[in-house]
Amino acid sequence: MTATATTTATRLLGYARVSTGDQSTDTQLHDLAAAGVPARDTFADHGVSGAKTSRPGLDALLSYAESGDVIVVTKLDRLGRSTAHVITLLDQLAARGVFVRVLDSGLDNSTITGKAMLQMLSVFADMEREFIRERTRAGLATAKREGRTGGRPPKVDTKRAALIQRMHNDGTSVTEIASTLGISRPTVYRYLTPADAK
């Protein structure tokens, strides 16, 4: 009696994305097909920025992928909006037994070399986050030294503030003032004198 071993073949799943509607995924789809990804297992997002949290094609691919599958992309940036986001996604996929192969860089996180490259990318992602934090802190400190404050500029100028005060003194309600001037009630209150705002 002979025992037969059952093996499951690795499925190649493809993903293509373009950021604007006037771009085409044709080149990416051609490259994925040349890498052996069947058209039926290829997912795409058209006119969807990597910054979008919801990408229907990628979401469908992530739901479809199973342990042992390899997701193939032409470039790593097709998967996410930042290095940190891509690293997080790759870690989540690896925990599920799903790996990623990147055609332009040769990254394949199912191999020892690919895992080492991924660790390096993770270090760079941490550096990227720290650089952003530092630039933000420096920018805020500079703005504070120069007397600038954050946030959007006030919506009401001094003429309008005087109009708000005059309307309120004439007995117009805060709700009516806001409606008439096309501003919010909190904005009206902000421009009334403290005694009138009560």
C-alpha atoms as a printed R data frame, in Angstrom:
    type eleno elety resid chain resno       x      y       z
1   ATOM     1    CA   MET     A     1   0.000  0.000   0.000
2   ATOM     2    CA   THR     A     2   1.363  3.414  -0.941
3   ATOM     3    CA   ALA     A     3   0.536  6.634   0.747
4   ATOM     4    CA   THR     A     4  -0.214  9.594  -1.425
5   ATOM     5    CA   ALA     A     5   0.902 12.959  -0.238
6   ATOM     6    CA   THR     A     6  -1.379 15.864  -0.792
7   ATOM     7    CA   THR     A     7   0.259 19.108  -1.692
8   ATOM     8    CA   THR     A     8  -1.305 22.455  -2.171
9   ATOM     9    CA   ALA     A     9   0.193 24.541  -4.910
10  ATOM    10    CA   THR     A    10   1.149 28.086  -4.111
11  ATOM    11    CA   ARG     A    11  -1.319 30.479  -5.684
12  ATOM    12    CA   LEU     A    12   0.016 33.662  -7.202
13  ATOM    13    CA   LEU     A    13  -2.360 36.571  -6.641
14  ATOM    14    CA   GLY     A    14  -1.796 39.910  -8.326
15  ATOM    15    CA   TYR     A    15  -2.599 43.466  -7.358
16  ATOM    16    CA   ALA     A    16  -2.401 46.600  -9.500
17  ATOM    17    CA   ARG     A    17  -3.293 50.177  -8.591
18  ATOM    18    CA   VAL     A    18  -3.268 53.566 -10.266
19  ATOM    19    CA   SER     A    19  -3.942 56.805  -8.408
20  ATOM    20    CA   THR     A    20  -5.941 58.721 -10.981
21  ATOM    21    CA   GLY     A    21  -8.731 57.785 -13.338
22  ATOM    22    CA   ASP     A    22  -6.781 58.859 -16.427
23  ATOM    23    CA   GLN     A    23  -3.974 56.388 -15.686
24  ATOM    24    CA   SER     A    24  -4.125 52.762 -16.781
25  ATOM    25    CA   THR     A    25  -3.229 49.546 -15.000
26  ATOM    26    CA   ASP     A    26  -2.438 47.877 -18.349
27  ATOM    27    CA   THR     A    27   1.350 47.880 -17.876
28  ATOM    28    CA   GLN     A    28   1.067 46.508 -14.337
29  ATOM    29    CA   LEU     A    29  -1.418 43.833 -15.443
30  ATOM    30    CA   HIS     A    30   0.899 42.832 -18.302
31  ATOM    31    CA   ASP     A    31   3.860 42.538 -15.902
32  ATOM    32    CA   LEU     A    32   1.787 40.486 -13.438
33  ATOM    33    CA   ALA     A    33   0.691 38.123 -16.220
34  ATOM    34    CA   ALA     A    34   4.315 37.786 -17.384
35  ATOM    35    CA   ALA     A    35   5.226 36.827 -13.790
36  ATOM    36    CA   GLY     A    36   2.714 33.970 -13.954
37  ATOM    37    CA   VAL     A    37  -0.263 35.539 -12.169
38  ATOM    38    CA   PRO     A    38  -3.523 34.282 -13.701
39  ATOM    39    CA   ALA     A    39  -5.941 37.037 -14.774
40  ATOM    40    CA   ARG     A    40  -8.705 35.481 -12.633
41  ATOM    41    CA   ASP     A    41  -6.519 35.976  -9.541
42  ATOM    42    CA   THR     A    42  -5.612 39.589 -10.277
43  ATOM    43    CA   PHE     A    43  -7.213 42.451  -8.383
44  ATOM    44    CA   ALA     A    44  -7.003 46.133  -9.288
45  ATOM    45    CA   ASP     A    45  -7.961 49.582  -8.086
46  ATOM    46    CA   HIS     A    46  -8.396 52.354 -10.646
47  ATOM    47    CA   GLY     A    47  -8.201 55.996  -9.635
48  ATOM    48    CA   VAL     A    48  -7.606 55.172  -5.978
49  ATOM    49    CA   SER     A    49  -4.787 56.870  -4.116
50  ATOM    50    CA   GLY     A    50  -2.570 54.838  -1.827
51  ATOM    51    CA   ALA     A    51  -3.604 57.278   0.893
52  ATOM    52    CA   LYS     A    52  -7.182 56.021   0.815
53  ATOM    53    CA   THR     A    53  -7.906 53.657   3.647
54  ATOM    54    CA   SER     A    54 -10.501 51.756   1.653
55  ATOM    55    CA   ARG     A    55  -9.392 50.325  -1.656
56  ATOM    56    CA   PRO     A    56 -12.016 47.869  -2.926
57  ATOM    57    CA   GLY     A    57  -9.618 45.820  -5.061
58  ATOM    58    CA   LEU     A    58  -7.032 45.459  -2.301
59  ATOM    59    CA   ASP     A    59  -9.734 44.774   0.284
60  ATOM    60    CA   ALA     A    60 -11.123 41.972  -1.924
61  ATOM    61    CA   LEU     A    61  -7.621 40.541  -2.442
62  ATOM    62    CA   LEU     A    62  -6.899 40.539   1.294
63  ATOM    63    CA   SER     A    63 -10.172 38.708   1.956
64  ATOM    64    CA   TYR     A    64  -9.441 36.191  -0.819
65  ATOM    65    CA   ALA     A    65  -5.805 35.431   0.112
66  ATOM    66    CA   GLU     A    66  -5.134 32.272   2.106
67  ATOM    67    CA   SER     A    67  -2.136 30.783   3.858
68  ATOM    68    CA   GLY     A    68   0.471 29.738   1.300
69  ATOM    69    CA   ASP     A    69  -0.548 32.359  -1.270
70  ATOM    70    CA   VAL     A    70   1.905 34.880  -2.696
71  ATOM    71    CA   ILE     A    71   0.683 38.356  -3.584
72  ATOM    72    CA   VAL     A    72   2.600 39.805  -6.524
73  ATOM    73    CA   VAL     A    73   2.874 43.556  -7.151
74  ATOM    74    CA   THR     A    74   4.990 45.479  -9.631
75  ATOM    75    CA   LYS     A    75   6.169 48.022  -7.027
76  ATOM    76    CA   LEU     A    76   5.957 48.044  -3.252
77  ATOM    77    CA   ASP     A    77   4.216 51.433  -3.186
78  ATOM    78    CA   ARG     A    78   1.189 49.886  -4.896
79  ATOM    79    CA   LEU     A    79   0.277 48.362  -1.509
80  ATOM    80    CA   GLY     A    80   0.135 51.446   0.674
81  ATOM    81    CA   ARG     A    81   0.402 55.121   1.404
82  ATOM    82    CA   SER     A    82   3.640 55.069   3.402
83  ATOM    83    CA   THR     A    83   6.516 52.803   4.271
84  ATOM    84    CA   ALA     A    84   5.057 52.298   7.742
85  ATOM    85    CA   HIS     A    85   1.656 51.336   6.315
86  ATOM    86    CA   VAL     A    86   3.203 48.858   3.869
87  ATOM    87    CA   ILE     A    87   5.353 47.282   6.606
88  ATOM    88    CA   THR     A    88   2.283 46.844   8.814
89  ATOM    89    CA   LEU     A    89   0.379 45.224   5.945
90  ATOM    90    CA   LEU     A    90   3.287 42.885   5.119
91  ATOM    91    CA   ASP     A    91   3.545 41.853   8.788
92  ATOM    92    CA   GLN     A    92  -0.197 41.139   8.950
93  ATOM    93    CA   LEU     A    93  -0.039 39.071   5.762
94  ATOM    94    CA   ALA     A    94   3.020 37.116   6.939
95  ATOM    95    CA   ALA     A    95   1.202 36.294  10.192
96  ATOM    96    CA   ARG     A    96  -1.539 34.743   8.038
97  ATOM    97    CA   GLY     A    97   1.022 32.793   5.990
98  ATOM    98    CA   VAL     A    98   0.557 35.052   2.954
99  ATOM    99    CA   PHE     A    99   3.708 36.459   1.389
100 ATOM   100    CA   VAL     A   100   4.463 39.287  -1.026
101 ATOM   101    CA   ARG     A   101   6.712 39.355  -4.081
102 ATOM   102    CA   VAL     A   102   7.671 42.721  -5.595
103 ATOM   103    CA   LEU     A   103   8.711 42.533  -9.231
104 ATOM   104    CA   ASP     A   104  10.778 45.727  -9.579
105 ATOM   105    CA   SER     A   105  12.901 45.205  -6.436
106 ATOM   106    CA   GLY     A   106  12.919 41.427  -6.197
107 ATOM   107    CA   LEU     A   107  11.615 41.583  -2.617
108 ATOM   108    CA   ASP     A   108  10.032 38.273  -1.619
109 ATOM   109    CA   ASN     A   109   9.325 38.082   2.084
110 ATOM   110    CA   SER     A   110   8.991 34.309   1.992
111 ATOM   111    CA   THR     A   111  12.793 34.060   1.655
112 ATOM   112    CA   ILE     A   112  15.526 34.756   4.207
113 ATOM   113    CA   THR     A   113  16.853 37.613   2.070
114 ATOM   114    CA   GLY     A   114  13.363 39.051   1.677
115 ATOM   115    CA   LYS     A   115  12.778 38.918   5.422
116 ATOM   116    CA   ALA     A   116  16.074 40.745   5.996
117 ATOM   117    CA   MET     A   117  15.076 43.396   3.449
118 ATOM   118    CA   LEU     A   118  11.741 43.741   5.227
119 ATOM   119    CA   GLN     A   119  13.501 44.322   8.543
120 ATOM   120    CA   MET     A   120  15.584 47.044   6.896
121 ATOM   121    CA   LEU     A   121  12.420 48.620   5.486
122 ATOM   122    CA   SER     A   122  10.940 48.531   8.975
123 ATOM   123    CA   VAL     A   123  13.942 50.443  10.312
124 ATOM   124    CA   PHE     A   124  13.518 53.017   7.532
125 ATOM   125    CA   ALA     A   125   9.800 53.299   8.325
126 ATOM   126    CA   ASP     A   126  10.661 54.049  11.955
127 ATOM   127    CA   MET     A   127  13.168 56.656  10.789
128 ATOM   128    CA   GLU     A   128  10.563 58.177   8.459
129 ATOM   129    CA   ARG     A   129   8.087 58.514  11.348
130 ATOM   130    CA   GLU     A   130  10.738 60.102  13.574
131 ATOM   131    CA   PHE     A   131  11.788 62.549  10.834
132 ATOM   132    CA   ILE     A   132   8.151 63.605  10.387
133 ATOM   133    CA   ARG     A   133   7.764 64.090  14.153
134 ATOM   134    CA   GLU     A   134  10.951 66.170  14.292
135 ATOM   135    CA   ARG     A   135   9.915 68.371  11.351
136 ATOM   136    CA   THR     A   136   6.482 68.882  12.910
137 ATOM   137    CA   ARG     A   137   7.970 69.830  16.287
138 ATOM   138    CA   ALA     A   138  10.456 72.212  14.658
139 ATOM   139    CA   GLY     A   139   7.734 73.829  12.545
140 ATOM   140    CA   LEU     A   140   5.445 74.319  15.541
141 ATOM   141    CA   ALA     A   141   8.293 75.786  17.610
142 ATOM   142    CA   THR     A   142   9.210 78.215  14.817
143 ATOM   143    CA   ALA     A   143   5.590 79.264  14.375
144 ATOM   144    CA   LYS     A   144   5.217 79.824  18.121
145 ATOM   145    CA   ARG     A   145   8.400 81.952  18.244
146 ATOM   146    CA   GLU     A   146   7.037 84.052  15.369
147 ATOM   147    CA   GLY     A   147   3.691 84.478  17.109
148 ATOM   148    CA   ARG     A   148   1.717 82.379  14.659
149 ATOM   149    CA   THR     A   149  -0.913 79.984  15.901
150 ATOM   150    CA   GLY     A   150  -2.202 76.873  14.231
151 ATOM   151    CA   GLY     A   151  -5.643 76.220  12.887
152 ATOM   152    CA   ARG     A   152  -7.585 77.879  10.179
153 ATOM   153    CA   PRO     A   153  -7.863 81.653  10.038
154 ATOM   154    CA   PRO     A   154 -10.881 83.240  11.695
155 ATOM   155    CA   LYS     A   155 -13.948 83.174   9.484
156 ATOM   156    CA   VAL     A   156 -15.269 86.512  10.718
157 ATOM   157    CA   ASP     A   157 -13.393 89.775  10.185
158 ATOM   158    CA   THR     A   158 -13.679 92.869  12.377
159 ATOM   159    CA   LYS     A   159 -16.455 94.422  10.236
160 ATOM   160    CA   ARG     A   160 -18.489 91.266  10.517
161 ATOM   161    CA   ALA     A   161 -17.771 91.053  14.262
162 ATOM   162    CA   ALA     A   162 -19.200 94.573  14.641
163 ATOM   163    CA   LEU     A   163 -22.242 93.544  12.577
164 ATOM   164    CA   ILE     A   164 -22.780 90.490  14.799
165 ATOM   165    CA   GLN     A   165 -22.610 92.687  17.900
166 ATOM   166    CA   ARG     A   166 -25.020 95.267  16.393
167 ATOM   167    CA   MET     A   167 -27.517 92.559  15.304
168 ATOM   168    CA   HIS     A   168 -27.417 91.003  18.774
169 ATOM   169    CA   ASN     A   169 -27.870 94.413  20.447
170 ATOM   170    CA   ASP     A   170 -30.936 94.981  18.224
171 ATOM   171    CA   GLY     A   171 -32.487 91.783  19.617
172 ATOM   172    CA   THR     A   172 -31.661 89.297  16.836
173 ATOM   173    CA   SER     A   173 -31.154 85.801  18.250
174 ATOM   174    CA   VAL     A   174 -27.850 83.992  17.937
175 ATOM   175    CA   THR     A   175 -29.520 81.357  15.741
176 ATOM   176    CA   GLU     A   176 -30.894 84.026  13.382
177 ATOM   177    CA   ILE     A   177 -27.525 85.802  13.213
178 ATOM   178    CA   ALA     A   178 -25.761 82.536  12.374
179 ATOM   179    CA   SER     A   179 -28.339 81.683   9.701
180 ATOM   180    CA   THR     A   180 -28.298 85.157   8.152
181 ATOM   181    CA   LEU     A   181 -24.508 85.362   7.985
182 ATOM   182    CA   GLY     A   182 -23.920 81.713   7.061
183 ATOM   183    CA   ILE     A   183 -21.766 80.947  10.078
184 ATOM   184    CA   SER     A   184 -22.098 78.592  13.023
185 ATOM   185    CA   ARG     A   185 -23.616 79.531  16.372
186 ATOM   186    CA   PRO     A   186 -20.296 78.949  18.203
187 ATOM   187    CA   THR     A   187 -18.707 81.461  15.810
188 ATOM   188    CA   VAL     A   188 -21.385 84.021  16.678
189 ATOM   189    CA   TYR     A   189 -20.749 83.464  20.388
190 ATOM   190    CA   ARG     A   190 -17.011 83.830  19.842
191 ATOM   191    CA   TYR     A   191 -17.514 87.360  18.456
192 ATOM   192    CA   LEU     A   192 -19.984 88.598  21.044
193 ATOM   193    CA   THR     A   193 -18.711 90.426  24.095
194 ATOM   194    CA   PRO     A   194 -18.519 88.109  27.126
195 ATOM   195    CA   ALA     A   195 -21.499 89.816  28.808
196 ATOM   196    CA   ASP     A   196 -23.656 89.431  25.668
197 ATOM   197    CA   ALA     A   197 -22.675 85.805  25.088
198 ATOM   198    CA   LYS     A   198 -24.431 84.700  28.273
